[in-house]
Amino acid sequence: MYELSRRASCALRKHGLRKGDVLAIISPNTLDYPIIQLAAMAIGATITAFNPLSTPKEISYLLNDSGARFVILHPFVIKNYEAAENKGVDEKFVFGNVDGYTSISSFYEEDDSTFMVDETIDVKEDVAMMFYSSGTTGLPKGVMLSHRNINSIFGMADVINELHPIFFVGKVCFGLLPFYHIYGSILVLFLRMVTSKKLIIVPRFDPEGFLAAIQKYKIEMLNLVPPLINFLAKSPLVDNFDLSSVSSVFSGGASLSPEVGQLAASRLNLQLIYQGFGMTETTGACHFPPPGKRIDTIGYPLPSMECKIVDSESKKLMGPNEVGELRVRGPNVMLGYWKKPKETSETMDEDGFLRTGDIGYYDDEGLFYLVDRIKELIKYKGYQVAPAELEAILNGHPAVLESAVIGVKNEEAGELPRAIIVKRPNQDVTAEDLITYVNEKVSPQKKLRGGVIFVADVPKLPSGKILRRALREQYGKA
């Protein structure tokens, strides 16, 4: 991989990629993914990556917002890419072979004798990677991560490995989670590389293929999201495969039900399913679970991290077992949001702590727990879905007077987006009409799987802010 990344880096230089440029990848997981990431970062370029199921409109927005001059695509993404307008890309490449696109396979024939790591890279300030995280405004924000941010996660992992070797005992890991997501890229792909693990990479989840791969490759470590753990806990397919090689399972991306976690652990003959806590803004992680503790805790802060619980209204610092907003500070906290200084300043407090937007507390042992989210994001299978984005689409329908979108609890997916609709007078529209209207305009994780409910009015504060808690209480049942 090192040799191939050197060759690819030299090829990208020849094509004009320079320090400070942005290179976008739109692809499912492939073996080439980490090679390109390493190649571009050696130049001092910024890597960004998007969901390969993004719609043409989403691709257009993300490419324009990121300012990507170069893009690498998987063949099945090309149709949506070409349908996207105003892309602003200088050069396009492809994993594989497609007419009109330069194949990255040609990069691997490049002479690497001129390879060099750009010595002017500022590891603290230069952006190595940029992951897009949805916000309550509905438009995804680019989270800027420096080389130092990323390396700090690996340093923290070294300390944890010394304290709790159980987290790193397995030598064969599963590269199932998407590499365009912070969890899959940093905590699975890169962390497993720097800890010298074998990583079995697959492009997408397929129930039987997932189980067959565990059996065939004797996978020992699984990094999963709650819907996949729910699958392990309840699917009858599991009984058809030998999963005895699995020695540890880690959950992230969304909160895992303790009941589901224990069911999965029992089925796999494990003591626990471990879950920590992190955000894109913390380079994927900020808390880790101690071995043998309860599954409902997110654990202790990572080494070198500081955490505090603050009353959101009074700003008072809270003590043990007192509930407030979790705020964190450390070398893994992002540089900020790309081209959004206002949002960046609103996210950081006066002491440089990141406002996580999550409500929680810590106990007398220093273990942290989350009890609710301030933020209004819906979490579907670990993906973030912004209600405002769906509301903007719904409000564009001629029969819709106003709308609100909430998450409906679902054991398999976490939450499903549900629309609460006030129709315009004398307009005839069905729930199916609106579901189709939205689903044709968004990527799969944003579809209105929770359905549509028609109401007389949407409760709001005098300021116009939607009272989502009231809506969830009244319409949030499955």
Secondary structure, DSSP 8 states (H G I E B T S, - for coil): -HHHHHHHHHHHHHTT--TT-EEEEE-S--THHHHHHHHHHHHT-EEEEE-TT--HHHHHHHHHHHT-SEEEE-GGGHHHHHH-S----SEEEESS--TTSEEGGGGGGS--TT----TT--TTTSEEEEEEE--TTSS-EEEEEEHHHHHHHHHHHHHHHHH-GGGG--SEEEE-S-TTSHIIIIIIIIHHHHTT-EEEE-SS--HHHHHHHHHHHT--EEEE-HHHHHHHHH-GGGGGS--TT--EEEE-SS---HHHHHHHHHHTT-S--EE-B--GGGTT-SEE--TTS-TT--BEE-TT-EEEEE-TTT--B--TT--EEEEEESTTS-SEETT-HHHHHHHB-TTS-EEEEEEEEE-TTS-EEEEEESS--EEETTEEE-HHHHHHHHTTSTTEEEEEEEEEEETTTEEEEEEEEEE-TT----HHHHHHHHHTTS-GGGS-TT-EEE-S---B-TTS-B-HHHHHHHH---
